[in-house]
Amino acid sequence: MADPTYTPPEIWTNTESGGKFAAINRPTAGAREQRDLPVGEHPFQLYSSATPNGVKAGIMFEELLEAGHAAEYDAWYIGISDGDQFASGFVDINPNSKIPALLDRSGPEPVRVFESGAILMHLAEKFGAFLPAGSGRAEVLSWLFWQVGSAPFVGGGFGHFYAYAPEKYEYPINRYAMETKRLFDVANQRLAESEYLGGADYTVADIATFPWFAPFVQGGIYGEARKFLSIHEYEHVERWVNQIAQRPAVRRGRIVNRTWGEDDEQLRERHSADDFAGKAI
């Protein structure tokens, strides 16, 4: 066990820190290899993995298709543990080398969109769906960006120190456990007074938040996190998660670019609705 205290040097230098992502983490940006991305036949090209942030985009596309919009897309798997996000083709779309990334080819010139919240907002505005245009717009956007700003505390904070860090230390686990519980309480109080986060209607705010909160409620993230954080206390969040989880588009979107779990819960790539045949959706 490493010493529990650490005195920062005058000037930081990169050292081997261990942990699950040590092999790919570096303090620099940019491409590490020259490799083009595959391109399919549809107007939208999604490059992603079924992490909570990636699932947002899969759900959004499937909800648009469910609602009858012309939002056909190809979803290509990006292996983030393998460093696919550092290939030149991916970096050209997202210089931050994070999934999901989108290439919108539906207009005269291709448009790149990166960061999950930006992808949701781009598609919502393009199709006029899941984002109200009137007085409720500000409320929905506030909850959308609440989630975007909160995710690093839940994932890079709580998830990293509780599940992935090579050593377990009390201070960071307690710090981020407290913040994660506070965020659940924010949502729980909101959902006690409103059916959905943005109001009476299902919107991009719910699509953004559901992939992060649902695995805690359903026990599918960070090991024993549901028990550790007493997620059962957040009854209104549980109601909301269970309600959204039944949506057909959500069931499909959650397995897009998923490469782990049971075979019938995986869909490495998605190119048409036929790809869901035989899946547990």
TORMAR-394128 format. One record per residue: residue in one letter; residue number from 0; x, y, z of N, C-alpha, C in turn. Coordinates in steps of 0.001 Angstrom, whole numbers. Layout:
<atoms>
["A" NUM [X Y Z] [X Y Z] [X Y Z]]
...
</atoms>
This chain:
<atoms>
["M" 0 [855 -1199 0] [0 0 0] [887 1244 0]]
["A" 1 [593 2178 -905] [1357 3411 -989] [1097 4276 240]]
["D" 2 [2030 5188 489] [1870 6130 1597] [590 6936 1378]]
["P" 3 [-259 7112 2414] [-1528 7809 2218] [-1401 9319 2059]]
["T" 4 [-215 9848 2242] [-31 11288 2048] [866 11538 846]]
["Y" 5 [732 12721 296] [1483 13069 -909] [1820 14539 -862]]
["T" 6 [3078 14856 -1015] [3514 16248 -1060] [3805 16602 -2511]]
["P" 7 [3011 17464 -3131] [3246 17795 -4538] [4617 18440 -4734]]
["P" 8 [5309 18050 -5793] [6590 18703 -6084] [6356 20131 -6573]]
["E" 9 [7407 20893 -6662] [7279 22270 -7129] [6764 22318 -8552]]
["I" 10 [7211 21381 -9382] [6767 21290 -10778] [6318 19856 -11042]]
["W" 11 [5084 19705 -11520] [4551 18369 -11769] [5210 17743 -12982]]
["T" 12 [5507 16462 -12901] [5959 15679 -14048] [5148 14398 -14087]]
["N" 13 [4965 13861 -15268] [4158 12657 -15425] [4904 11449 -14891]]
["T" 14 [4231 10676 -14049] [4802 9441 -13523] [3771 8335 -13681]]
["E" 15 [4225 7094 -13682] [3326 5950 -13792] [2442 5891 -12557]]
["S" 16 [1129 6034 -12767] [198 6087 -11640] [-576 4800 -11460]]
["G" 17 [-454 3872 -12393] [-1210 2639 -12290] [-2681 2860 -12590]]
["G" 18 [-3494 1888 -12270] [-4926 2010 -12506] [-5305 1481 -13876]]
["K" 19 [-6605 1371 -14092] [-7140 740 -15291] [-6746 1451 -16571]]
["F" 20 [-6639 2783 -16532] [-6420 3539 -17756] [-4999 4093 -17869]]
["A" 21 [-4079 3553 -17069] [-2713 4078 -17052] [-2041 3982 -18419]]
["A" 22 [-2359 2946 -19181] [-1675 2729 -20460] [-2048 3763 -21515]]
["I" 23 [-3202 4421 -21373] [-3622 5363 -22411] [-3615 6817 -21933]]
["N" 24 [-3550 7040 -20623] [-3595 8414 -20121] [-2269 9127 -20330]]
["R" 25 [-2336 10315 -20896] [-1166 11171 -21090] [-1589 12618 -20889]]
["P" 26 [-651 13496 -20566] [-1009 14904 -20353] [-984 15734 -21633]]
["T" 27 [-1055 15063 -22779] [-993 15769 -24052] [-2179 15392 -24926]]
["A" 28 [-2515 16267 -25865] [-3619 16031 -26795] [-3072 15721 -28176]]
["G" 29 [-3983 15354 -29079] [-3590 15136 -30464] [-3549 13667 -30838]]
["A" 30 [-3392 13424 -32149] [-3393 12063 -32675] [-2098 11339 -32323]]
["R" 31 [-2227 10051 -32053] [-1069 9214 -31762] [-757 8255 -32894]]
["E" 32 [-1699 8128 -33828] [-1473 7292 -34998] [-2353 7794 -36134]]
["Q" 33 [-1940 7520 -37348] [-2715 7909 -38515] [-3666 6774 -38885]]
["R" 34 [-4958 7040 -38746] [-5953 6021 -39085] [-7276 6705 -39361]]
["D" 35 [-7839 6442 -40538] [-9117 7032 -40903] [-10261 6306 -40199]]
["L" 36 [-11369 7007 -40063] [-12568 6406 -39502] [-13407 5768 -40608]]
["P" 37 [-14124 4696 -40300] [-15053 4145 -41298] [-16225 5093 -41495]]
["V" 38 [-16822 5044 -42662] [-17965 5896 -42994] [-19037 5032 -43649]]
["G" 39 [-20257 5132 -43147] [-21369 4364 -43699] [-22198 5189 -44666]]
["E" 40 [-23388 4686 -44975] [-24206 5294 -46025] [-25206 6321 -45500]]
["H" 41 [-25374 6414 -44193] [-26424 7263 -43640] [-25953 8706 -43414]]
["P" 42 [-26906 9630 -43248] [-26533 11040 -43071] [-25743 11314 -41801]]
["F" 43 [-25917 10459 -40784] [-25242 10702 -39509] [-24295 9547 -39198]]
["Q" 44 [-23064 9920 -38856] [-22043 8942 -38499] [-21657 9162 -37033]]
["L" 45 [-21998 8176 -36209] [-21724 8254 -34784] [-20543 7349 -34445]]
["Y" 46 [-19598 7870 -33686] [-18418 7122 -33267] [-18427 7113 -31744]]
["S" 47 [-18600 5914 -31159] [-18934 5912 -29743] [-18651 4571 -29093]]
["S" 48 [-18963 4502 -27822] [-18947 3285 -27027] [-20065 3435 -26006]]
["A" 49 [-20557 2323 -25470] [-21749 2376 -24614] [-21425 2698 -23154]]
["T" 50 [-20558 3680 -22950] [-20411 4267 -21628] [-21624 5175 -21402]]
["P" 51 [-21828 5689 -20174] [-22979 6578 -19984] [-23025 7752 -20961]]
["N" 52 [-21892 8384 -21233] [-21915 9493 -22186] [-22225 9017 -23598]]
["G" 53 [-21705 7863 -23976] [-21988 7342 -25301] [-23437 6919 -25466]]
["V" 54 [-24019 6349 -24416] [-25409 5899 -24478] [-26360 7064 -24741]]
["K" 55 [-26015 8244 -24281] [-26862 9413 -24547] [-27157 9541 -26048]]
["A" 56 [-26111 9444 -26858] [-26274 9636 -28302] [-27080 8509 -28924]]
["G" 57 [-26821 7267 -28502] [-27591 6149 -29034] [-29070 6280 -28729]]
["I" 58 [-29398 6660 -27509] [-30798 6854 -27140] [-31412 7984 -27949]]
["M" 59 [-30689 9089 -28118] [-31232 10227 -28853] [-31579 9838 -30284]]
["F" 60 [-30694 9137 -30952] [-30983 8730 -32328] [-32176 7780 -32383]]
["E" 61 [-32219 6828 -31473] [-33326 5879 -31496] [-34652 6558 -31147]]
["E" 62 [-34635 7542 -30266] [-35865 8286 -29957] [-36328 9091 -31168]]
["L" 63 [-35396 9688 -31883] [-35765 10438 -33084] [-36386 9520 -34127]]
["L" 64 [-35789 8350 -34328] [-36340 7398 -35286] [-37704 6890 -34826]]
["E" 65 [-37839 6631 -33537] [-39122 6165 -32988] [-40224 7190 -33226]]
["A" 66 [-39837 8478 -33181] [-40800 9556 -33374] [-41067 9855 -34846]]
["G" 67 [-40404 9134 -35754] [-40667 9293 -37177] [-39771 10268 -37906]]
["H" 68 [-38692 10701 -37274] [-37788 11638 -37935] [-36792 10900 -38837]]
["A" 69 [-36301 11595 -39848] [-35334 11022 -40783] [-33931 11139 -40199]]
["A" 70 [-33674 10318 -39198] [-32413 10417 -38444] [-31606 9123 -38541]]
["E" 71 [-31638 8476 -39698] [-30886 7231 -39845] [-29393 7485 -39646]]
["Y" 72 [-28776 6536 -38967] [-27371 6742 -38592] [-26600 5429 -38619]]
["D" 73 [-25297 5556 -38790] [-24364 4454 -38593] [-23648 4703 -37274]]
["A" 74 [-23568 3688 -36436] [-22869 3804 -35157] [-21658 2880 -35182]]
["W" 75 [-20481 3471 -35119] [-19221 2740 -35186] [-18602 2669 -33790]]
["Y" 76 [-18084 1494 -33459] [-17513 1283 -32129] [-16116 1894 -32009]]
["I" 77 [-15910 2621 -30942] [-14601 3179 -30607] [-14137 2526 -29309]]
["G" 78 [-13072 1745 -29377] [-12559 1055 -28197] [-11686 1977 -27374]]
["I" 79 [-12266 2597 -26372] [-11508 3610 -25621] [-10403 2982 -24782]]
["S" 80 [-10559 1746 -24336] [-9476 1086 -23596] [-8313 739 -24516]]
["D" 81 [-8593 630 -25813] [-7557 338 -26801] [-6937 1600 -27393]]
["G" 82 [-7479 2765 -27048] [-6926 4009 -27552] [-7410 4420 -28923]]
["D" 83 [-8552 3860 -29386] [-9080 4225 -30705] [-9378 5716 -30812]]
["Q" 84 [-9667 6353 -29687] [-10023 7777 -29687] [-8829 8684 -29975]]
["F" 85 [-7643 8099 -30057] [-6453 8900 -30352] [-5986 8731 -31800]]
["A" 86 [-6744 7983 -32601] [-6422 7869 -34022] [-6760 9182 -34722]]
["S" 87 [-6050 9494 -35783] [-6161 10808 -36430] [-7574 11091 -36920]]
["G" 88 [-8265 10073 -37454] [-9614 10306 -37943] [-10558 10736 -36839]]
["F" 89 [-10426 10120 -35670] [-11289 10494 -34554] [-10926 11877 -34025]]
["V" 90 [-9638 12138 -33914] [-9199 13446 -33405] [-9653 14575 -34326]]
["D" 91 [-9759 14297 -35622] [-10258 15313 -36555] [-11695 15720 -36216]]
["I" 92 [-12475 14791 -35673] [-13856 15105 -35295] [-13917 15637 -33871]]
["N" 93 [-13143 15041 -32986] [-13118 15516 -31606] [-11678 15690 -31133]]
["P" 94 [-11171 16910 -31132] [-9796 17151 -30687] [-9579 16832 -29216]]
["N" 95 [-10673 16633 -28467] [-10571 16272 -27059] [-10480 14760 -26842]]
["S" 96 [-10589 13980 -27915] [-10415 12520 -27866] [-11313 11837 -26833]]
["K" 97 [-12580 12225 -26821] [-13560 11582 -25948] [-14769 11176 -26786]]
["I" 98 [-15392 10068 -26386] [-16635 9667 -27063] [-17815 10276 -26326]]
["P" 99 [-18931 10485 -27036] [-19189 10222 -28448] [-18756 11391 -29325]]
["A" 100 [-18599 11097 -30606] [-18356 12140 -31602] [-19270 11871 -32794]]
["L" 101 [-19703 12945 -33433] [-20697 12824 -34508] [-20244 13600 -35732]]
["L" 102 [-20434 12987 -36889] [-20265 13683 -38155] [-21635 13753 -38824]]
["D" 103 [-22141 14977 -38941] [-23450 15218 -39548] [-23233 15548 -41012]]
["R" 104 [-23630 14623 -41889] [-23451 14790 -43328] [-24778 15064 -44032]]
["S" 105 [-25756 15533 -43264] [-27093 15733 -43833] [-27220 17019 -44630]]
["G" 106 [-26241 17918 -44518] [-26276 19187 -45242] [-25255 19232 -46358]]
["P" 107 [-25070 20402 -46949] [-24123 20522 -48064] [-22676 20292 -47655]]
["E" 108 [-22330 20576 -46407] [-20976 20353 -45896] [-21060 19547 -44605]]
["P" 109 [-20144 18594 -44417] [-20150 17834 -43162] [-19907 18751 -41965]]
["V" 110 [-20583 18450 -40871] [-20446 19222 -39636] [-20025 18268 -38528]]
["R" 111 [-18946 18594 -37852] [-18536 17768 -36718] [-19185 18304 -35445]]
["V" 112 [-19570 17388 -34569] [-20147 17762 -33283] [-19526 16853 -32236]]
["F" 113 [-18915 17443 -31236] [-18362 16629 -30160] [-18814 17173 -28812]]
["E" 114 [-18716 16327 -27805] [-19274 16480 -26460] [-20747 16068 -26489]]
["S" 115 [-21105 15177 -25566] [-22429 14550 -25593] [-23562 15553 -25496]]
["G" 116 [-23427 16570 -24649] [-24481 17571 -24526] [-24680 18346 -25812]]
["A" 117 [-23573 18653 -26495] [-23655 19375 -27763] [-24337 18522 -28827]]
["I" 118 [-24054 17216 -28822] [-24698 16319 -29791] [-26206 16282 -29563]]
["L" 119 [-26619 16154 -28314] [-28054 16133 -28020] [-28724 17434 -28455]]
["M" 120 [-28100 18553 -28138] [-28691 19853 -28481] [-28714 20057 -29991]]
["H" 121 [-27648 19668 -30677] [-27577 19792 -32133] [-28722 19015 -32793]]
["L" 122 [-28914 17780 -32367] [-29962 16948 -32968] [-31355 17443 -32586]]
["A" 123 [-31509 17878 -31339] [-32815 18386 -30907] [-33225 19604 -31722]]
["E" 124 [-32287 20508 -31958] [-32592 21712 -32734] [-32793 21377 -34204]]
["K" 125 [-32034 20432 -34715] [-32133 20074 -36124] [-33504 19493 -36456]]
["F" 126 [-34023 18662 -35545] [-35288 17973 -35800] [-36468 18589 -35051]]
["G" 127 [-36207 19598 -34247] [-37289 20212 -33487] [-37949 19234 -32538]]
["A" 128 [-37142 18466 -31828] [-37664 17400 -30982] [-36936 17347 -29653]]
["F" 129 [-37689 17048 -28599] [-37157 16829 -27257] [-36490 18069 -26659]]
["L" 130 [-36814 19229 -27199] [-36341 20500 -26645] [-37378 21559 -26983]]
["P" 131 [-38138 22020 -25993] [-39209 22982 -26292] [-38651 24301 -26803]]
["A" 132 [-39451 24973 -27612] [-39030 26247 -28185] [-39536 27436 -27379]]
["G" 133 [-40474 27203 -26496] [-41096 28301 -25768] [-40508 28535 -24397]]
["S" 134 [-41393 28825 -23448] [-40956 29237 -22120] [-40247 28130 -21349]]
["G" 135 [-40483 26865 -21711] [-39843 25764 -21001] [-38436 25459 -21450]]
["R" 136 [-37985 26127 -22508] [-36660 25831 -23063] [-35541 26054 -22045]]
["A" 137 [-35586 27171 -21343] [-34521 27494 -20395] [-34435 26451 -19283]]
["E" 138 [-35602 25970 -18817] [-35602 24962 -17758] [-34956 23668 -18245]]
["V" 139 [-35298 23243 -19453] [-34721 22017 -19998] [-33213 22171 -20186]]
["L" 140 [-32786 23296 -20743] [-31355 23504 -20951] [-30605 23588 -19626]]
["S" 141 [-31238 24148 -18618] [-30587 24211 -17306] [-30316 22809 -16769]]
["W" 142 [-31282 21913 -16900] [-31088 20549 -16429] [-30134 19771 -17322]]
["L" 143 [-30145 20048 -18622] [-29183 19406 -19513] [-27754 19748 -19103]]
["F" 144 [-27497 21025 -18889] [-26133 21417 -18552] [-25793 21139 -17098]]
["W" 145 [-26799 21004 -16250] [-26561 20482 -14897] [-25948 19093 -14998]]
["Q" 146 [-26509 18252 -15858] [-25968 16906 -16000] [-24565 16931 -16596]]
["V" 147 [-24365 17730 -17629] [-23059 17793 -18274] [-21986 18235 -17268]]
["G" 148 [-22328 19209 -16439] [-21374 19686 -15452] [-21183 18729 -14291]]
["S" 149 [-22175 17878 -14052] [-22124 16957 -12916] [-21377 15671 -13231]]
["A" 150 [-21363 15243 -14477] [-20808 13934 -14835] [-19371 13728 -14365]]
["P" 151 [-18482 14728 -14447] [-17115 14483 -13979] [-17018 14128 -12496]]
["F" 152 [-17915 14646 -11681] [-17903 14304 -10260] [-18316 12846 -10049]]
["V" 153 [-19257 12381 -10868] [-19761 11014 -10720] [-18798 10010 -11339]]
["G" 154 [-18340 10282 -12552] [-17489 9335 -13263] [-16018 9457 -12913]]
["G" 155 [-15412 10565 -13285] [-14002 10766 -13000] [-13705 10932 -11533]]
["G" 156 [-14705 11318 -10750] [-14527 11478 -9320] [-14877 10214 -8565]]
["F" 157 [-16169 10014 -8285] [-16578 8844 -7511] [-16172 7538 -8192]]
["G" 158 [-16536 7379 -9465] [-16262 6117 -10144] [-14789 5781 -10165]]
["H" 159 [-13954 6782 -10426] [-12519 6515 -10510] [-11952 6070 -9166]]
["F" 160 [-12215 6853 -8126] [-11582 6544 -6843] [-12218 5343 -6147]]
["Y" 161 [-13506 5105 -6377] [-14180 3971 -5739] [-13890 2664 -6467]]
["A" 162 [-13841 2704 -7811] [-13766 1458 -8580] [-12447 1235 -9320]]
["Y" 163 [-11782 2283 -9771] [-10672 2106 -10696] [-9301 2451 -10140]]
["A" 164 [-9214 3309 -9147] [-7903 3727 -8637] [-7151 2527 -8081]]
["P" 165 [-5830 2467 -8269] [-5071 1301 -7798] [-5041 1164 -6287]]
["E" 166 [-5234 2265 -5551] [-5352 2208 -4097] [-6623 2914 -3675]]
["K" 167 [-7209 2458 -2570] [-8416 3079 -2032] [-8032 4022 -892]]
["Y" 168 [-8402 5290 -1060] [-8136 6281 -28] [-9442 6905 445]]
["E" 169 [-9534 7143 1730] [-10778 7607 2322] [-11193 8978 1822]]
["Y" 170 [-10249 9926 1773] [-10650 11292 1452] [-11310 11414 77]]
["P" 171 [-10688 10970 -1028] [-11349 11156 -2327] [-12640 10350 -2461]]
["I" 172 [-12695 9141 -1878] [-13934 8363 -1973] [-15048 9069 -1221]]
["N" 173 [-14769 9545 -24] [-15791 10263 742] [-16201 11558 58]]
["R" 174 [-15220 12257 -483] [-15508 13540 -1144] [-16475 13345 -2308]]
["Y" 175 [-16187 12377 -3161] [-17012 12206 -4349] [-18273 11386 -4078]]
["A" 176 [-18255 10534 -3065] [-19491 9867 -2664] [-20495 10906 -2174]]
["M" 177 [-20029 11853 -1376] [-20911 12900 -879] [-21484 13723 -2032]]
["E" 178 [-20647 14062 -3005] [-21123 14867 -4123] [-22089 14081 -5001]]
["T" 179 [-21827 12797 -5216] [-22737 11976 -6012] [-24093 11860 -5321]]
["K" 180 [-24091 11648 -4016] [-25351 11584 -3280] [-26078 12929 -3318]]
["R" 181 [-25336 14008 -3257] [-25974 15328 -3335] [-26652 15506 -4684]]
["L" 182 [-25992 15061 -5763] [-26588 15178 -7091] [-27841 14314 -7215]]
["F" 183 [-27805 13123 -6644] [-29010 12295 -6638] [-30125 12981 -5861]]
["D" 184 [-29776 13675 -4789] [-30796 14355 -4002] [-31372 15550 -4757]]
["V" 185 [-30518 16255 -5516] [-31012 17345 -6361] [-32073 16805 -7325]]
["A" 186 [-31734 15714 -7998] [-32684 15121 -8951] [-33913 14580 -8239]]
["N" 187 [-33718 13965 -7088] [-34839 13382 -6364] [-35848 14445 -5949]]
["Q" 188 [-35349 15574 -5468] [-36249 16656 -5071] [-36976 17241 -6281]]
["R" 189 [-36268 17371 -7383] [-36912 17868 -8597] [-37991 16909 -9077]]
["L" 190 [-37675 15610 -9086] [-38606 14616 -9602] [-39753 14335 -8646]]
["A" 191 [-39676 14831 -7433] [-40808 14751 -6519] [-41907 15727 -6918]]
["E" 192 [-41521 16764 -7667] [-42488 17784 -8063] [-42762 17810 -9557]]
["S" 193 [-42005 17035 -10326] [-42127 17069 -11783] [-41946 15668 -12339]]
["E" 194 [-42729 15308 -13338] [-42609 13959 -13902] [-41247 13738 -14526]]
["Y" 195 [-40738 14748 -15216] [-39422 14667 -15834] [-38570 15835 -15351]]
["L" 196 [-37286 15791 -15639] [-36393 16821 -15121] [-36746 18210 -15644]]
["G" 197 [-37075 18303 -16925] [-37369 19603 -17512] [-38799 20060 -17355]]
["G" 198 [-39660 19192 -16836] [-41070 19541 -16690] [-41962 18343 -16950]]
["A" 199 [-43095 18604 -17575] [-44072 17542 -17803] [-43697 16614 -18948]]
["D" 200 [-42784 17045 -19812] [-42443 16274 -21004] [-41030 15698 -20925]]
["Y" 201 [-40857 14594 -21588] [-39556 13912 -21737] [-38697 14702 -22726]]
["T" 202 [-37470 15046 -22326] [-36627 15921 -23148] [-35170 15457 -23134]]
["V" 203 [-34341 16255 -23794] [-32905 15972 -23802] [-32312 15968 -22402]]
["A" 204 [-32918 16663 -21455] [-32419 16642 -20081] [-32512 15234 -19498]]
["D" 205 [-33597 14549 -19785] [-33763 13172 -19316] [-32854 12218 -20085]]
["I" 206 [-32743 12431 -21389] [-31888 11575 -22217] [-30440 11683 -21759]]
["A" 207 [-30013 12856 -21340] [-28639 13054 -20878] [-28398 12423 -19514]]
["T" 208 [-29358 12531 -18617] [-29158 12117 -17231] [-29416 10637 -17010]]
["F" 209 [-30371 10083 -17710] [-30746 8679 -17521] [-29557 7718 -17623]]
["P" 210 [-28689 7807 -18650] [-27607 6819 -18748] [-26628 6847 -17574]]
["W" 211 [-26539 7965 -16877] [-25678 8044 -15694] [-26374 7528 -14447]]
["F" 212 [-27647 7874 -14263] [-28340 7504 -13033] [-28889 6080 -13063]]
["A" 213 [-29315 5614 -14235] [-29940 4293 -14315] [-29033 3166 -13825]]
["P" 214 [-27748 3129 -14179] [-26914 2027 -13690] [-26755 2009 -12173]]
["F" 215 [-26825 3169 -11530] [-26795 3187 -10067] [-28082 2584 -9511]]
["V" 216 [-29204 2957 -10090] [-30494 2437 -9631] [-30603 943 -9896]]
["Q" 217 [-30149 505 -11050] [-30302 -883 -11464] [-29115 -1760 -11082]]
["G" 218 [-28100 -1169 -10479] [-26968 -1945 -9998] [-26014 -2398 -11071]]
["G" 219 [-25779 -1563 -12089] [-24920 -1975 -13186] [-23674 -1135 -13363]]
["I" 220 [-23209 -455 -12307] [-22038 396 -12473] [-21221 418 -11182]]
["Y" 221 [-19926 401 -11332] [-18983 551 -10216] [-19225 -455 -9095]]
["G" 222 [-19467 -1705 -9456] [-19574 -2753 -8453] [-20749 -2572 -7508]]
["E" 223 [-20444 -2429 -6225] [-21468 -2335 -5186] [-21892 -893 -4915]]
["A" 224 [-21782 -21 -5914] [-22072 1396 -5692] [-23505 1645 -5254]]
["R" 225 [-24454 880 -5776] [-25857 1086 -5375] [-26016 926 -3868]]
["K" 226 [-25430 -130 -3320] [-25525 -370 -1880] [-24706 653 -1115]]
["F" 227 [-23486 916 -1562] [-22583 1833 -872] [-23196 3219 -730]]
["L" 228 [-23881 3688 -1755] [-24457 5033 -1755] [-25919 5064 -1307]]
["S" 229 [-26468 3917 -925] [-27872 3833 -489] [-28807 4473 -1516]]
["I" 230 [-28654 4038 -2766] [-29438 4625 -3853] [-30936 4393 -3659]]
["H" 231 [-31303 3371 -2911] [-32727 3107 -2681] [-33426 4273 -1980]]
["E" 232 [-32655 5157 -1366] [-33248 6304 -676] [-33912 7288 -1640]]
["Y" 233 [-33515 7256 -2909] [-33968 8262 -3876] [-35155 7696 -4658]]
["E" 234 [-36291 7645 -4007] [-37452 6956 -4565] [-37978 7617 -5834]]
["H" 235 [-37894 8915 -5925] [-38407 9595 -7116] [-37473 9396 -8309]]
["V" 236 [-36175 9313 -8044] [-35231 8971 -9111] [-35503 7547 -9592]]
["E" 237 [-35754 6638 -8677] [-36049 5251 -9065] [-37316 5178 -9910]]
["R" 238 [-38337 5924 -9550] [-39564 5961 -10351] [-39269 6445 -11760]]
["W" 239 [-38518 7502 -11860] [-38166 8116 -13144] [-37323 7159 -13986]]
["V" 240 [-36319 6515 -13378] [-35473 5556 -14102] [-36305 4404 -14638]]
["N" 241 [-37134 3827 -13791] [-37934 2675 -14215] [-38917 3047 -15319]]
["Q" 242 [-39430 4256 -15284] [-40354 4724 -16316] [-39641 4883 -17655]]
["I" 243 [-38488 5520 -17647] [-37751 5761 -18887] [-37185 4462 -19454]]
["A" 244 [-36770 3552 -18579] [-36159 2302 -19028] [-37102 1456 -19872]]
["Q" 245 [-38405 1700 -19765] [-39373 922 -20531] [-39591 1447 -21947]]
["R" 246 [-39061 2599 -22250] [-39258 3159 -23588] [-38535 2296 -24620]]
["P" 247 [-39189 1912 -25722] [-38536 1065 -26728] [-37237 1662 -27269]]
["A" 248 [-37223 2962 -27519] [-36020 3593 -28055] [-34880 3555 -27046]]
["V" 249 [-35206 3679 -25780] [-34183 3623 -24738] [-33598 2221 -24646]]
["R" 250 [-34447 1217 -24732] [-33956 -164 -24684] [-32995 -431 -25844]]
["R" 251 [-33318 110 -27015] [-32402 -66 -28146] [-31132 758 -27966]]
["G" 252 [-31302 2021 -27626] [-30158 2918 -27532] [-29129 2498 -26515]]
["R" 253 [-29558 1807 -25459] [-28621 1414 -24403] [-27640 337 -24852]]
["I" 254 [-27954 -402 -25917] [-27027 -1460 -26346] [-26204 -1065 -27570]]
["V" 255 [-26461 93 -28142] [-25683 533 -29307] [-24225 733 -28895]]
["N" 256 [-23320 118 -29647] [-21870 164 -29389] [-21484 -486 -28072]]
["R" 257 [-22301 -1398 -27607] [-21994 -2139 -26382] [-21287 -3435 -26744]]
["T" 258 [-20166 -3713 -26086] [-19356 -4897 -26406] [-19087 -5751 -25174]]
["W" 259 [-19899 -5595 -24143] [-19726 -6403 -22934] [-21105 -6848 -22444]]
["G" 260 [-21103 -7794 -21511] [-22371 -8331 -21018] [-22825 -9529 -21830]]
["E" 261 [-24091 -9882 -21691] [-24648 -11009 -22428] [-24664 -10717 -23929]]
["D" 262 [-24566 -11768 -24733] [-24506 -11599 -26186] [-25716 -10843 -26723]]
["D" 263 [-26903 -11108 -26161] [-28100 -10462 -26685] [-28292 -9045 -26150]]
["E" 264 [-27313 -8562 -25382] [-27316 -7183 -24902] [-26182 -6372 -25520]]
["Q" 265 [-25553 -6930 -26552] [-24446 -6264 -27230] [-24815 -5920 -28669]]
["L" 266 [-24339 -4763 -29122] [-24476 -4394 -30530] [-23266 -3525 -30870]]
["R" 267 [-22215 -4176 -31327] [-20945 -3482 -31549] [-21104 -2325 -32529]]
["E" 268 [-21828 -2564 -33619] [-22109 -1517 -34594] [-23591 -1537 -34925]]
["R" 269 [-24111 -378 -35281] [-25512 -274 -35680] [-25582 439 -37026]]
["H" 270 [-26189 -215 -38025] [-26308 385 -39344] [-27753 401 -39850]]
["S" 271 [-28622 -376 -39222] [-30055 -345 -39574] [-30839 -928 -38420]]
["A" 272 [-32151 -733 -38481] [-33023 -1278 -37438] [-32934 -2799 -37381]]
["D" 273 [-32584 -3434 -38492] [-32479 -4897 -38523] [-31379 -5424 -37603]]
["D" 274 [-30431 -4569 -37268] [-29333 -5017 -36418] [-29796 -5383 -35004]]
["F" 275 [-30979 -4934 -34614] [-31489 -5246 -33282] [-32212 -6585 -33219]]
["A" 276 [-32352 -7262 -34335] [-33046 -8540 -34351] [-32356 -9538 -33415]]
["G" 277 [-33145 -10179 -32573] [-32606 -11179 -31654] [-32010 -10614 -30377]]
["K" 278 [-32060 -9292 -30214] [-31491 -8677 -29020] [-32533 -8581 -27910]]
["A" 279 [-32052 -8509 -26683] [-32936 -8464 -25516] [-33401 -7023 -25292]]
["I" 280 [-34301 -6588 -26150] [-34808 -5206 -26052] [-36333 -5203 -25982]]
</atoms>
